[in-house]
Amino acid sequence: MLNALVIDSSPDFCEHMFNLLESAGFNVDTAKTGGEGLVKAAAGKYRLVCCSDNLSDYASSEFCSQLRALKGYDFATLLVLTEHDNSKILKQALLAGATDIFSKSDMSEMDTYLCRISQRETRQLSGRVLFIEDSRVLQTIIIDLLTDMGLDVDAYNYAESAWEAFKGGDYDLVITDIMLEGSMSGITLVRKIRRMQSEYSNVPIIATSGFDNMSRKIELFHLGVNDYVSKPIVREELRQRVFNHVTSYQTTQELRTQQKSLHSLAMLDDTTGLFNRHALREFAGKYFSEAYRFSRCLSLAVIDIDHLKDINEHHGFERGNQMLAELGSWLKRHVRDVDLVARWAGDELVLLLPECDLASAKNMMDRMVQRLRKLKPADLDVTVSVGIAQLRQTDNDNLNSLFELADKAMYQAKMAGRNCVKVYTEPESIPELSGND
């Protein structure tokens, strides 16, 4: 529980602050005068102190100075609550150590501020930290700090060992001393991390050093360090920097994951789990460009599910969708890894088959049709009609033109009684008759 102290001569205002702080998760004490407040502060340990700017015995600036002089209040949050906007008095309070100033006439900002403090102080982080420090004493102190925050720590004395761990790990933060024993310095470690060709290269890095030199700091930032903490390290400073970098990095990672998920959802057909037409158009360009560039075969198959409308009418759309889902899952296992299978429309599926000529494509589709007869997705007898066409290098075929050719072959399969595979062939040209014939 976080402890807070409110110092104000008004019982009504103290009660209001008591309720506000208690709802934000604080354990609250009150005092009527500055002297009483200082006595309670010296006897207890308060994370937050709120004092009025019109105390009967202390000016707000004097009270702030006295509180900061007490042991353990260097980093406590000290808020001054004012009834009048006197810029000179408020400036003095800030110079004397006040963290922030709020108006008593508008407590909505105070409410938001208190909730954020409570969340920040009580939130336990989760994540992994790679920590490199060759001082055993300092290493122990910082490990205790990080583990108290809820973080898992992998600690090393040498950058070489840390680099090997980083390559095989998934870290949310790196904290490294710049001057380390061994052949690799902290600077070299930072450089290696930032040059990695992976998403892990963006992990936040906090550099620590006993050399508080401005040119050294600037050079570290050029190398890719996100933050710099001078030694001797102040626990509260490091704590807040670690908190900010870990939460920011994890939020960014979550957003990237969500973006990838949204991208995947935009590319996938909900029912079959196959790529949709949008994805097919996006990915097909690579297949066609490679076929033209390296003079390779490329075939396209159009698969039409026979009597899908009748299946939905007689067995219901739910059963029909179940059939489509099982068929889609089966197709992904049936095709090669290099093949692209997508749902083109309601009852039409498309397969792009790289380095596959008409004969090979027909053999593949014939086997698929035979196996499908035994599959019975959703316990239904399902057959398909398949049309195949091959890329014509001299005709500059694209996805649309090749689909049209395969679609014509698929209709030939329909006309032949369905449940079969047909290959598109160019119509034979009929020579023109001469006037004498």
PyMOL commands that set and color helices and strands:
alter all, ss='L'
color gray80, all
select helices_A, chain A and resi 11-23+34-43+60-69+87-95+108-122+136-148+159-168+186-194+199-202+214-223+235-267+277-293+308-315+317-334+358-375+377-379+393-395+399-415
alter helices_A, ss='H'
color red, helices_A
select strands_A, chain A and resi 2-7+26-31+48-52+77-82+100-103+128-132+152-156+173-177+205-209+227-230+298-305+340-343+348-354+384-390+421-423
alter strands_A, ss='S'
color yellow, strands_A
deselect
rebuild
show_as cartoon
